[in-house]
Amino acid sequence: MDTHHEPHAHDLGLQHDLQVMAQRLMARRRMLGLIASGGAALVLPACGGGGDGDGTSASSGTGTAGGSSGSTDTSGASGTCLADPTETEGPYPGDGSNSSHGSLVNVLAQSGVVRSDIRSSFGSFTGTAQGLKLTLTITLVNVNGSCAPLSGYAIYLWHCTRGGEYSLYADSLQNENYLRGVQTTDGNGQCTFVTIFPACYDGRWPHIHFEVYKDANSASSYTNKLLTSQMALPKDVASAVYGTVSGYSASVSNLSKVSLATDNVFSDNTSAQIAWQTPSFTGDTTNGYTATISVGLAA
């Protein structure tokens, strides 16, 4: 369950070390990608900072996780990639697996869910989520096939608002379905979502949920999903957004009370997994951010 819990104080020295380690991982993967595939590597190997501090690198071949998470470290002609660990879908997936206010919620079965810009509701709902613009490009790669891009797969992505609530589930958002959408990967294994930077709510590290499906037709119910996981957002970017942009003030305190080591989802991951699960960001708190990340699937 994606439930809240009382976090413990975190080690600032650990966070610093993990950020440095992740930067080195990102540089290595970018170099491998550039050697193997030229310009396309600008998206394919993207990763960012953070971790749980066990010192495992993405290239060591020793990355594992406790609990329900697991990873595969595959080195091939196109570089090195990790299989994204399975993470909880949480209580607000909207994929047909649970109910809200007494009714089954399945946004995947609704016409209009396949879209790139997920900031506004669709169908009979009309609201728009407020917050700092975030453009996220995902590259889906096959860890069993030399990290080759996977085209034609569908990715369902969802996350909370700048106030930390989820559409379709929060009392005030029962008639909104924004910040949810499906995209199909292109010939380069890529798809792009235009959304907002999500909040940090009490007890959870800032994150984005996603599910992977074989194709758009199968992305109609959670029963067809191939992977459920989460992206961990980098602390430096989150701190800048929460401390600067209007509407995120509650996230400042929430972020100060949680760490990757105490988060109830990411805490059982290795540092290599966390680095792989964290998007690489460019931009600012005025114009918004662009982020890139690779998702590894054992296809």
C-alpha positions in Angstrom: 0.0 0.0 0.0 1.1 3.5 -0.8 0.3 4.6 2.8 1.7 7.3 5.0 4.0 6.7 7.9 6.1 8.6 10.3 9.5 9.2 8.7 12.8 9.2 10.6 15.6 11.8 10.4 17.9 11.1 7.4 21.6 11.4 7.1 22.6 14.4 5.1 26.0 12.9 4.4 24.4 9.9 2.9 22.2 12.0 0.6 25.3 13.9 -0.6 27.2 10.7 -1.3 24.3 9.2 -3.2 23.8 12.3 -5.4 27.5 12.2 -6.3 27.3 8.5 -7.1 24.2 8.9 -9.2 25.9 11.7 -11.2 28.7 9.3 -12.0 26.2 6.7 -13.1 24.5 9.1 -15.4 27.8 10.2 -16.9 28.8 6.5 -17.5 25.4 5.7 -19.1 25.5 8.7 -21.3 29.0 7.8 -22.6 27.9 4.2 -23.3 24.9 5.5 -25.2 26.8 8.0 -27.2 29.3 5.3 -28.3 26.5 2.9 -29.3 23.8 5.0 -30.8 24.8 8.6 -31.4 22.3 11.4 -30.8 19.5 9.1 -29.6 21.6 8.5 -26.4 20.6 11.9 -25.1 17.3 10.3 -24.0 18.1 6.6 -23.7 20.5 6.6 -20.8 19.0 9.4 -18.7 19.1 8.9 -14.9 19.4 11.0 -11.8 20.4 11.1 -8.1 19.4 9.4 -4.9 19.6 6.0 -3.3 19.6 3.9 -0.2 23.3 3.9 0.3 24.6 0.4 -0.3 27.2 1.6 -2.8 26.1 -0.7 -5.6 26.7 0.8 -9.1 24.5 0.1 -12.1 27.5 -1.5 -13.9 28.5 -3.8 -11.1 26.0 -6.6 -11.9 25.2 -6.9 -8.2 22.1 -4.8 -7.9 19.3 -6.5 -5.9 16.6 -5.3 -3.6 14.7 -6.6 -0.6 11.0 -7.1 -0.3 9.0 -7.2 -3.5 11.6 -5.4 -5.6 14.2 -6.9 -8.0 16.6 -5.9 -10.7 18.5 -7.2 -13.7 21.8 -5.7 -14.7 22.4 -6.3 -18.4 25.4 -5.1 -20.4 25.1 -5.2 -24.2 26.1 -3.5 -27.4 23.8 -0.6 -26.6 25.1 0.1 -23.1 24.0 -0.9 -19.6 20.4 -0.9 -18.3 18.4 -2.1 -15.3 15.0 -3.8 -15.1 12.8 -1.4 -13.2 11.8 -3.0 -9.9 8.2 -3.7 -9.3 6.7 -1.2 -6.9 3.2 -0.9 -5.3 0.6 0.8 -7.4 -0.6 2.5 -4.3 -4.2 3.2 -3.3 -5.0 5.6 -6.2 -4.2 3.8 -9.5 -7.5 4.3 -11.3 -6.8 1.2 -13.4 -9.8 -0.9 -12.5 -8.1 -2.6 -9.6 -10.1 -0.8 -6.8 -12.9 1.5 -6.0 -13.4 5.1 -5.0 -16.4 6.3 -3.1 -18.2 3.0 -3.7 -17.6 2.8 -7.4 -15.0 0.9 -9.4 -12.5 3.3 -11.0 -11.0 2.5 -14.4 -9.8 5.5 -16.3 -8.1 3.2 -18.8 -11.5 2.2 -20.2 -12.5 5.8 -20.9 -12.3 7.4 -24.3 -9.7 10.2 -24.3 -7.2 8.7 -21.9 -4.6 8.3 -24.6 -3.0 11.7 -24.7 0.3 13.4 -24.2 -0.8 16.5 -22.2 -2.4 15.2 -19.0 -2.8 18.5 -17.2 -6.5 18.8 -18.0 -9.4 16.3 -17.4 -11.0 14.6 -20.3 -14.4 13.2 -21.2 -17.2 14.8 -19.2 -14.7 16.4 -16.8 -13.3 19.8 -17.5 -10.8 20.9 -14.7 -7.1 21.6 -15.2 -4.5 20.8 -12.6 -2.4 23.9 -11.6 1.3 23.6 -11.0 4.8 24.0 -12.6 5.0 22.5 -16.1 6.9 19.3 -16.4 7.6 17.6 -19.8 8.7 14.0 -19.2 10.1 11.8 -22.0 10.3 8.0 -21.2 12.4 5.6 -23.2 11.4 2.0 -22.8 14.3 -0.5 -23.3 14.6 -4.3 -23.3 17.0 -5.5 -20.7 17.0 -8.9 -22.3 17.9 -7.5 -25.7 21.0 -5.3 -25.3 18.9 -2.4 -24.0 17.2 -2.0 -27.4 14.2 0.3 -27.5 10.7 -1.2 -27.3 8.2 0.3 -29.7 4.5 -0.1 -29.7 4.2 -0.6 -25.9 1.8 1.5 -23.8 2.7 3.4 -20.7 0.0 4.6 -18.2 1.3 7.4 -16.0 -0.4 9.1 -13.0 0.6 11.2 -10.0 -0.7 13.6 -7.4 -1.5 17.3 -7.7 0.6 20.1 -6.3 -1.5 19.8 -3.2 -0.8 16.1 -2.8 -4.2 14.7 -3.9 -5.2 12.2 -6.6 -7.9 12.8 -9.1 -10.9 10.5 -8.9 -10.1 9.6 -5.3 -9.9 12.8 -3.2 -13.3 14.1 -2.0 -12.8 17.4 -3.9 -11.5 15.7 -7.1 -14.1 12.9 -7.7 -15.2 14.7 -10.9 -11.7 15.2 -12.2 -9.4 12.7 -14.0 -6.4 14.9 -14.8 -2.8 13.9 -14.2 -3.6 10.5 -15.8 -2.8 9.4 -19.3 -1.6 6.7 -21.7 1.0 7.0 -24.4 2.3 4.4 -26.9 6.1 4.2 -27.5 7.3 5.2 -30.9 10.0 3.6 -33.1 12.7 4.8 -30.7 10.9 3.4 -27.7 9.9 6.9 -26.5 6.8 8.7 -25.4 6.3 12.1 -23.9 3.9 13.3 -21.2 3.3 17.0 -20.5 2.2 17.4 -16.9 3.0 19.3 -13.6 5.6 18.7 -11.0 3.8 16.6 -8.3 3.7 17.5 -4.6 5.5 15.7 -1.7 2.7 14.5 0.6 3.2 13.4 4.2 5.1 10.2 4.5 6.2 9.7 0.9 9.1 10.8 -1.2 8.0 12.8 -4.3 7.2 10.3 -7.0 5.4 9.4 -10.2 3.5 6.1 -10.8 3.5 4.2 -14.1 2.4 0.9 -15.6 3.7 -0.8 -18.8 1.4 -2.7 -21.2 2.2 -4.7 -24.3 0.2 -2.4 -26.5 -2.5 0.2 -26.5 -5.3 -2.4 -26.8 -4.2 -4.2 -23.7 -3.9 -1.0 -21.7 -7.6 -1.1 -20.7 -7.3 -3.0 -17.4 -4.7 -3.6 -14.7 -5.0 -7.3 -15.4 -2.9 -6.9 -18.5 0.0 -4.9 -17.1 3.6 -6.1 -17.5 5.1 -3.8 -14.9 4.0 -1.5 -12.2 6.7 0.9 -10.8 7.5 4.4 -9.6 9.9 7.2 -10.4 11.7 8.9 -7.6 12.1 12.7 -8.2 15.5 14.3 -7.3 15.6 16.2 -4.1 17.4 19.3 -5.4 14.8 19.9 -8.0 11.9 19.1 -5.6 13.3 21.5 -3.0 13.7 24.3 -5.6 10.1 23.8 -6.8 8.5 23.5 -3.4 10.4 26.5 -2.0 9.7 28.8 -4.9 6.6 28.0 -6.9 3.1 29.0 -5.6 0.9 26.2 -4.4 3.6 23.9 -3.2 4.2 25.3 0.3 3.0 22.2 2.2 5.5 20.1 0.4 8.4 21.9 2.0 7.7 20.5 5.4 6.7 17.1 4.1 10.0 16.7 2.2 12.0 17.7 5.3 10.5 14.8 7.2 11.2 12.0 4.7 14.2 10.4 3.0 14.8 7.7 0.4 16.0 5.5 3.2 12.7 5.9 5.2 10.3 6.0 2.3 8.1 2.9 2.5 8.4 2.2 -1.3 12.0 3.2 -2.2 13.7 2.2 1.0 14.2 -1.5 -0.1 15.9 -0.5 -3.4 19.6 -0.4 -4.0 21.4 2.8 -4.8 21.7 1.6 -8.4 18.0 1.1 -8.7 17.2 4.5 -7.2 19.6 6.1 -9.7 17.9 4.2 -12.5 14.4 5.2 -11.2 15.2 8.9 -11.0 14.7 11.2 -14.1 17.3 13.6 -15.3 16.1 17.2 -15.1 16.9 20.4 -16.9 15.0 23.7 -16.6 14.0 26.1 -13.8 11.2 27.1 -11.5 10.1 29.9 -13.8 9.7 28.2 -17.2 9.3 24.6 -16.0 11.3 21.5 -16.3 12.1 18.9 -19.0 13.0 15.4 -17.7 14.1 12.2 -19.3 14.3 8.7 -18.0 14.8 5.1 -19.2 12.5 2.3 -18.1 13.9 -1.2 -18.3 11.6 -4.1 -19.0 12.5 -7.7 -19.3 10.7 -8.2 -22.6 
